Amino acid sequence: MGYKVRYRDDIFSSSGFYAGSHERRTSELLEALADPKIHAVFCARGGYGCNYVSQALAAAPLPSPKIVMGYSDVTTLQMLLWKRAGWVTFHGPMVTVDLCQGSTGYDAASLRQSITSTGAWEVTHAPQVLRRGDAEGVLLGGCLSILVAALGTSREPDFKGALLFLEDLDERPYRIDRMLFHLREAGKLAGVRGIVFGEMKGCQAREGETPLEEVLLAAVPEIPVLYGFRSGHTSGGNICLPLGVRAAISGDTLALLEGAVC
């Protein structure tokens, strides 16, 4: 796409199941955010260690907003940046998971639109309509299990008035139901305008079980619901979604009502 790429040599560090120590990873991120020559941070992969980086970042001074791209456990970092400083972040392809596959791994059009467009644009992928209707709000969300794990922490999300995007990987339908129940009981689905579910790769029901689509509808409020949106954990063609911008759903269409960058 014509961008110049930089990374530190110690990105290949290893410490248990982390890419080096928490201090190393935190300093790497803060260095990238503070460097005026760097305009975007693309996460190499998800990674459970984002919890520790986010914890350290909660007290660190933040520079002007930059593009931060990723999904899965990166959701905890994105929610912190939104809640603490109102940063728009990007739920989209990561280097060793999606970008490394080339054109089949990620959706180049939505990536380019997300990080370059200063105006409204419409996502071309049409998901399945589970409950029809129109809704508008600030697009927030990410990986469902990570959002649930943030309840009771400084990163606890607030989705009132939001258009909510939720996705996950390899979770059985009963576990999806349990997580949605948890969000609902915690009051986090109250005031949500509409919900867009991801592909939910590996989450489909087994033979004889209640279909996942029915589980999702029964677990959420009577609001518009879309299903199968190809962003995050996907089988290919990962679509980039800016989080923190106003968006709308109408039928099977998702439209971004404002640009994510300036």
Protein Blocks (a to p, Z undefined) as FASTA:
>chain_A
ZZacdddfklmgcehjagbjfklmmmmmmmmmmmmkbcbdcdfbgcjklmmmmmmmmmpc
cddddddddehjlmmmmmmmmmmnopacdddddfklmmmnommlpcfklmmmmmmpcbdc
ddfbdcddfbgcddddddeddjfklmmmmgopaklccfehiacddddehiafklmmmmmm
mmmmnopmgopabdcddfkpokaccehiacfklmmmmmpccddddehiaghjaeehiacd
dehiacddehjaccdfbdfbZZ
